Amino acid sequence: MRSNGQAFQLQIATFPVATFISNSPAETEQIARQIAEDLVAGSVLALKGELGSGKTLFTQSMVAGLKNDTAVTSPTFTIVHEYQGGRLPVYHFDLFRLENRESAVRLGLEDYFFSDGVSVIEWADRFPDLIPEQARWISFEIKSERQRIITLCHHDHENSGA
């Protein structure tokens, strides 16, 4: 599927895999807002992609799509930010700086995953075994300075061997 900057309406949840070509930050924002419409309490989004690929921009737009006007920043040094308000609370994790699996386990991720809000995990591929099976994996690939390929799937094909 290709986003062309025009409004598009999808039931993304019905696709096992969906790929979008984003040609600008505005198109990435549009994709994130569309995904936000389908989120419910207990939704988990596992994000993966290299630095600068759009994970935090996506999260900012997804939070805005949940009608929350909180300023969203990457929780690189704090590991987790909580955004209350809007349609659902959002628990935003960044696993980039965690040294090992035990550090991730100590965060009590499952308490967030199965709670009243949406969990968004940047660098989820660092500890894929900690991500629940129902998570939607979203990968970000840099194609050029402005273009990204954003792929959604219902489990981590790369790390599961599928």
C-alpha positions as CSV (number, residue, x, y, z in Angstrom):
1,M,0.0,0.0,0.0
2,R,1.3,3.4,-0.8
3,S,0.4,6.6,1.1
4,N,0.1,9.5,-1.4
5,G,-0.6,12.2,1.2
6,Q,-4.3,12.1,0.5
7,A,-6.7,11.0,3.2
8,F,-7.0,7.2,3.2
9,Q,-9.2,5.0,5.3
10,L,-8.1,1.5,6.2
11,Q,-9.0,-1.1,8.7
12,I,-5.3,-1.8,9.3
13,A,-6.1,-4.4,11.9
14,T,-7.6,-6.7,9.2
15,F,-4.2,-7.0,7.4
16,P,-1.7,-9.5,8.6
17,V,1.1,-7.4,7.0
18,A,0.8,-3.8,5.7
19,T,3.6,-1.8,4.1
20,F,3.5,2.0,3.6
21,I,5.9,4.2,1.8
22,S,6.1,7.5,3.6
23,N,7.6,10.3,1.5
24,S,7.6,12.9,4.3
25,P,7.2,13.4,8.0
26,A,3.6,14.6,7.3
27,E,2.8,11.2,5.7
28,T,4.4,9.3,8.6
29,E,2.2,11.4,11.0
30,Q,-0.9,10.5,8.9
31,I,-0.1,6.8,9.1
32,A,0.4,7.0,12.9
33,R,-2.9,8.9,13.4
34,Q,-4.7,6.2,11.3
35,I,-3.3,3.5,13.4
36,A,-4.3,5.3,16.6
37,E,-7.9,5.1,15.6
38,D,-7.8,1.3,15.9
39,L,-6.0,1.1,19.3
40,V,-7.7,-0.2,22.4
41,A,-6.7,-0.6,26.0
42,G,-4.0,-3.3,26.1
43,S,-2.7,-2.6,22.6
44,V,1.1,-3.1,22.3
45,L,3.1,-1.5,19.5
46,A,6.7,-2.9,19.1
47,L,8.8,-0.5,17.1
48,K,12.1,-1.3,15.4
49,G,14.3,0.6,13.1
50,E,17.7,2.4,13.1
51,L,18.3,5.8,14.8
52,G,16.5,8.5,12.9
53,S,14.1,6.2,11.1
54,G,10.9,7.9,12.5
55,K,10.0,5.8,15.6
56,T,9.6,8.9,17.9
57,L,7.8,11.0,15.2
58,F,5.5,8.1,14.7
59,T,4.9,7.9,18.5
60,Q,4.3,11.6,18.8
61,S,1.7,11.5,16.0
62,M,0.0,8.3,17.4
63,V,-0.3,10.0,20.8
64,A,-1.9,13.1,19.1
65,G,-4.2,10.7,17.2
66,L,-5.4,9.5,20.6
67,K,-6.5,13.1,21.3
68,N,-3.6,13.8,23.8
69,D,-1.8,17.1,23.4
70,T,1.1,16.1,25.7
71,A,4.6,16.9,24.3
72,V,6.1,13.5,23.4
73,T,9.8,13.0,23.6
74,S,12.0,9.9,23.4
75,P,12.4,8.3,26.8
76,T,16.0,7.3,25.9
77,F,17.4,8.2,29.4
78,T,14.3,7.7,31.5
79,I,13.4,4.4,29.8
80,V,9.6,5.1,30.1
81,H,7.3,8.1,29.7
82,E,3.6,8.0,30.7
83,Y,1.2,10.2,28.8
84,Q,-2.2,10.4,30.6
85,G,-5.2,12.0,29.1
86,G,-6.8,11.6,25.7
87,R,-8.7,8.6,24.6
88,L,-6.2,6.1,26.2
89,P,-3.1,6.5,28.4
90,V,0.1,5.8,26.5
91,Y,3.2,4.1,28.0
92,H,6.2,4.9,25.9
93,F,9.3,2.8,26.4
94,D,12.8,3.0,24.9
95,L,14.9,-0.1,25.3
96,F,17.9,1.2,23.5
97,R,20.1,1.9,26.6
98,L,19.2,-1.2,28.6
99,E,22.2,-3.4,29.1
100,N,20.6,-6.8,29.3
101,R,17.3,-8.7,29.6
102,E,17.2,-8.5,33.4
103,S,17.2,-4.7,33.2
104,A,14.2,-4.9,30.9
105,V,12.4,-7.5,33.1
106,R,12.9,-5.2,36.2
107,L,10.8,-2.5,34.4
108,G,7.7,-4.6,35.0
109,L,6.7,-4.4,31.3
110,E,3.8,-6.8,31.7
111,D,2.1,-4.6,34.2
112,Y,1.9,-2.0,31.4
113,F,1.2,-4.3,28.6
114,F,-2.0,-5.7,30.2
115,S,-3.3,-2.5,31.6
116,D,-5.7,0.3,30.7
117,G,-3.5,1.9,28.0
118,V,-1.4,1.6,24.9
119,S,2.2,0.5,25.2
120,V,4.7,1.7,22.6
121,I,8.2,0.1,22.8
122,E,11.0,1.7,20.8
123,W,13.9,-0.7,20.1
124,A,11.6,-3.7,20.9
125,D,13.8,-5.9,18.8
126,R,16.5,-5.7,21.5
127,F,14.4,-8.1,23.7
128,P,11.8,-9.6,21.4
129,D,11.0,-12.5,23.9
130,L,9.6,-9.9,26.3
131,I,7.1,-8.6,23.8
132,P,3.6,-10.1,24.1
133,E,2.3,-12.3,21.2
134,Q,-0.6,-9.9,20.5
135,A,1.8,-7.0,19.8
136,R,1.8,-5.3,16.4
137,W,5.3,-5.0,15.2
138,I,6.1,-1.8,13.2
139,S,9.4,-1.6,11.4
140,F,10.9,1.6,10.0
141,E,13.4,1.5,7.1
142,I,15.2,4.6,5.9
143,K,15.2,4.8,2.1
144,S,16.3,8.4,1.7
145,E,16.5,11.6,3.8
146,R,12.7,11.9,3.7
147,Q,11.4,8.6,2.6
148,R,10.6,5.7,5.0
149,I,9.2,2.3,4.5
150,I,6.9,1.4,7.4
151,T,5.8,-2.2,7.8
152,L,3.2,-3.4,10.2
153,C,2.7,-7.0,11.1
154,H,1.0,-8.9,13.9
155,H,4.2,-10.7,15.0
156,D,7.9,-10.2,14.5
157,H,8.5,-12.2,11.3
158,E,12.2,-11.4,11.4
159,N,12.9,-12.6,15.0
160,S,10.4,-15.5,14.9
161,G,11.9,-17.2,11.9
162,A,8.6,-16.9,10.0
